[in-house]
Amino acid sequence: MPSFNFPNPSLADPDGLLAVGGNLEPETLLSAYQQGIFPWFDEDTPILWWSPDPRAILEFDNLYISKRLARTIRTNKFQVTFNQDFDAVVQGCTYRPEEGTWITPEVANAYGEFHRRGHAHSVEVWQQGILVGGLYGVAIGALFAGESMFSTVSDASKIALVALVSRLKEKGYQLFDLQIINEHTSMMGATEIPRDDYLARVKLAIQLKITF
């Protein structure tokens, strides 16, 4: 049983804030994502839970790969792996001295445990044996919810996203949730759909049996 009961997502405020408090136990996180809810807060606030309307997603066939990025991928100067160093990817996403980050030690530990239980996954991008980019997210059934990405060299996070979309398509995933649209994901083809449509797709996706 989840140790925190969430309100109906339709009760979220205009910014998408739905609930305050609770915990980041695996059962709570699992319950949240199954209902289209995700945590997002910083070290100066309590745990905040969100279900924004509209919701950002990436339809696989809408992924945009620029000619320059395609050339970079063809050079094979980057190597991509999956679930090889989840903790390092989370740490990479944490280091944003100019922007700040919501990935507190509590959050990193919570998603690390979620990963060990098979619900969270990472994509790593390497250059000459050094981790230079990646992303991580949550997979439940045929839903993948992207959480955060990073890069220390140009295009590394984009390459991680391209590799992830290819894997999700291959495995039969039905929904790639990006939560809130931003300039980076918009350039890669992200779009927004009404929350009710998103929640209906989540309900169907989480019933499917997909292995990442």
C-alpha positions in Angstrom: 0.0 0.0 0.0 1.3 3.5 -0.8 2.1 5.5 2.3 0.7 8.7 0.8 -2.8 9.1 -0.7 -2.9 11.5 -3.7 -5.8 13.7 -4.6 -7.4 13.4 -8.0 -5.1 15.1 -10.5 -8.0 17.3 -11.7 -7.7 19.1 -8.3 -4.3 20.5 -9.2 -3.9 24.3 -9.2 -3.4 26.2 -12.5 0.3 25.7 -12.3 -0.1 21.9 -11.8 0.6 21.7 -8.1 -1.5 18.9 -6.6 -0.2 18.0 -3.2 2.4 18.9 -0.5 4.2 16.5 1.8 4.4 12.7 1.9 7.6 10.8 1.2 9.7 9.4 -1.5 9.4 5.7 -0.6 9.3 3.4 -3.6 5.6 2.5 -3.0 4.7 6.2 -3.0 6.7 7.0 -6.2 5.1 4.0 -7.9 1.6 5.1 -7.0 2.4 8.7 -8.1 3.6 7.8 -11.6 0.8 5.3 -12.1 -1.6 8.3 -11.5 0.3 10.7 -13.7 1.9 12.6 -10.8 5.5 13.4 -10.2 7.6 15.1 -7.5 9.4 18.3 -8.1 10.8 20.6 -5.4 14.0 22.0 -4.0 15.9 21.8 -0.7 14.0 24.8 0.7 10.5 23.4 0.3 8.6 20.3 1.4 8.0 17.6 -1.2 5.7 19.0 -3.9 3.7 16.8 -6.2 2.6 17.9 -9.7 0.2 17.0 -12.5 0.3 19.9 -15.0 -2.2 20.6 -17.7 -1.2 20.5 -20.5 1.3 17.7 -20.2 4.5 17.5 -22.3 5.1 14.2 -24.3 7.3 13.1 -27.1 5.5 11.0 -29.8 8.3 8.7 -31.1 7.6 9.6 -34.8 7.9 13.3 -34.0 11.5 13.1 -32.8 13.5 15.7 -34.7 17.1 15.0 -35.5 18.9 17.9 -37.1 21.3 17.2 -40.0 24.2 18.3 -37.7 23.2 16.0 -34.9 22.8 13.1 -37.4 26.3 13.7 -38.7 27.6 13.7 -35.1 25.9 10.4 -34.4 27.4 8.9 -37.5 30.9 9.7 -36.4 30.6 7.1 -33.6 32.8 9.3 -31.3 30.2 8.7 -28.6 29.2 5.4 -27.1 25.8 4.8 -25.5 24.9 2.4 -22.8 21.8 1.7 -20.7 21.7 1.2 -16.9 25.5 1.0 -16.6 26.0 3.8 -14.1 22.6 5.1 -12.9 24.0 6.9 -9.9 26.6 8.8 -12.0 23.9 10.0 -14.4 21.8 11.3 -11.5 24.9 13.0 -10.1 25.5 14.5 -13.5 22.0 15.9 -13.6 22.5 17.3 -10.1 25.5 19.5 -10.9 24.0 22.7 -12.2 25.7 25.5 -10.3 24.1 28.3 -12.3 20.6 26.9 -12.4 20.2 25.1 -9.1 18.7 21.7 -9.0 15.8 19.8 -7.5 17.9 16.6 -7.1 18.7 16.8 -3.4 20.5 13.9 -1.7 17.1 12.6 -0.6 15.9 12.6 -4.2 19.0 10.9 -5.5 18.8 8.2 -2.8 15.1 7.7 -3.5 15.5 7.2 -7.3 18.6 5.1 -6.7 16.4 2.7 -4.7 13.7 2.9 -7.4 16.4 1.9 -9.9 17.5 -1.1 -7.8 13.8 -2.2 -7.8 13.7 -2.0 -11.5 11.5 1.0 -12.0 14.1 3.7 -12.9 16.6 3.5 -15.7 19.5 5.5 -17.2 21.1 6.2 -20.5 24.8 7.0 -20.5 26.8 8.7 -23.2 30.5 8.1 -23.1 33.5 9.7 -24.9 36.8 8.0 -24.6 35.6 6.2 -21.5 34.4 9.4 -19.8 30.7 9.9 -19.0 29.8 13.1 -20.8 26.0 13.0 -20.8 22.9 11.0 -20.1 19.4 11.0 -18.8 17.3 9.0 -16.4 13.6 8.3 -15.9 10.9 6.0 -14.7 9.4 3.0 -16.6 6.1 1.4 -15.5 4.5 -0.9 -18.0 4.6 0.9 -21.4 5.1 4.3 -19.9 8.4 6.0 -19.7 8.6 9.3 -17.7 11.8 11.3 -18.4 13.1 13.0 -15.3 16.3 14.8 -16.0 19.3 14.9 -18.5 22.7 16.4 -18.6 25.7 16.9 -20.9 29.2 18.2 -20.4 30.0 18.3 -24.1 27.9 19.5 -27.0 25.0 17.2 -28.2 25.6 14.5 -25.5 22.2 14.8 -23.9 20.5 14.9 -27.4 22.3 11.7 -28.3 21.0 10.1 -25.1 17.5 11.2 -26.0 17.8 9.8 -29.6 19.1 6.5 -28.2 16.3 6.3 -25.7 13.6 6.9 -28.2 15.0 4.1 -30.4 15.0 1.7 -27.5 11.5 2.6 -26.4 10.1 2.1 -29.9 12.0 -1.3 -30.2 10.6 -2.5 -26.8 7.0 -1.5 -27.5 6.6 1.5 -25.2 3.4 3.5 -25.8 4.0 6.8 -24.0 7.0 9.0 -23.4 6.2 11.6 -20.8 8.4 14.7 -20.6 6.3 16.3 -17.8 6.9 20.0 -18.7 8.0 21.3 -22.1 11.1 23.4 -22.4 13.2 24.9 -25.2 15.5 21.9 -25.5 12.7 19.2 -25.7 10.6 21.4 -27.9 13.4 21.6 -30.4 13.6 17.8 -30.4 9.9 17.4 -31.2 8.1 17.5 -27.8 4.4 18.5 -27.8 1.7 19.1 -25.2 -1.6 17.3 -24.8 -4.5 17.9 -22.3 -4.0 16.3 -18.9 -7.2 14.2 -19.3 -5.8 12.8 -22.6 -2.5 12.1 -20.9 -4.1 10.3 -17.9 -6.2 8.2 -20.2 -3.0 7.1 -22.1 -1.2 6.4 -18.8 -4.0 4.2 -17.6 -3.7 2.0 -20.7 0.1 2.1 -20.8 0.8 0.9 -17.3 -1.3 -2.2 -17.9 1.1 -3.5 -20.5 4.0 -5.8 -19.7 7.2 -4.2 -21.1 10.8 -4.9 -20.1 13.2 -2.0 -20.5 
